[in-house]
Amino acid sequence: MGRNLDNRVEIACPIYDESVKKEILDTLDICWNDNVKAREICSEQLNLYVKQDDSPIRSQFVTYDYYKNQL
């Protein structure tokens, strides 16, 4: 699937609620630690997988478990 890097809109807003801020930071932390599906995007657009020697962390599954445990 191609990426829409030229014609898109990005927005930002302050997060005042501390619990919402924590949830967002937790979710980002999970994504940054992904070493199964994460890719490094370079100017040549090689999009190589980020591989680490650590135990596998797939952010999609970890995020699902995170929110499932919030219920």
C-alpha positions in Angstrom: 0.0 0.0 0.0 1.3 3.4 -0.9 1.8 6.1 1.7 0.2 9.5 1.4 3.2 11.6 2.3 2.4 14.6 0.0 -1.3 15.4 0.4 -2.2 15.0 4.1 -3.1 17.1 7.0 -1.6 16.7 10.5 -2.9 18.4 13.6 -1.7 18.9 17.2 -3.5 19.9 20.4 -2.6 20.1 24.1 -3.6 17.2 26.3 -4.6 18.5 29.7 -6.1 15.3 31.3 -3.2 13.4 33.0 -4.9 10.0 32.5 -5.4 10.6 28.8 -1.8 11.8 28.5 -0.5 8.7 30.2 -2.6 6.5 27.9 -1.2 8.2 24.8 2.4 8.0 26.1 1.9 4.3 27.0 0.6 3.6 23.5 3.5 5.4 21.9 5.9 3.5 24.1 4.5 0.2 22.9 4.9 1.3 19.3 8.5 2.5 19.8 9.4 -0.9 21.3 8.0 -2.9 18.4 10.7 -5.2 16.9 8.6 -7.5 14.8 6.7 -5.2 12.3 8.6 -2.0 12.8 10.4 -0.6 9.8 13.1 2.0 9.4 12.2 4.5 6.7 15.2 6.1 4.9 15.5 8.5 2.0 16.0 5.6 -0.4 12.6 4.2 0.9 14.1 0.8 1.6 11.8 0.4 4.6 13.9 -2.3 6.2 12.5 -4.2 9.2 14.0 -3.2 12.6 15.3 -6.4 14.1 16.6 -6.7 17.6 18.0 -9.6 19.6 15.4 -9.0 22.4 12.3 -11.1 22.7 9.7 -10.3 20.0 7.4 -7.3 20.7 4.6 -6.8 18.1 2.9 -3.5 19.0 -0.4 -4.4 17.5 -0.8 -7.4 19.9 0.6 -5.5 22.9 -1.7 -2.6 22.3 -4.7 -4.9 22.1 -3.7 -6.5 25.4 -3.1 -3.1 27.0 -6.7 -1.9 26.1 -8.2 -5.2 26.9 -6.8 -5.0 30.4 -8.3 -1.5 30.8 -11.8 -3.0 30.7 
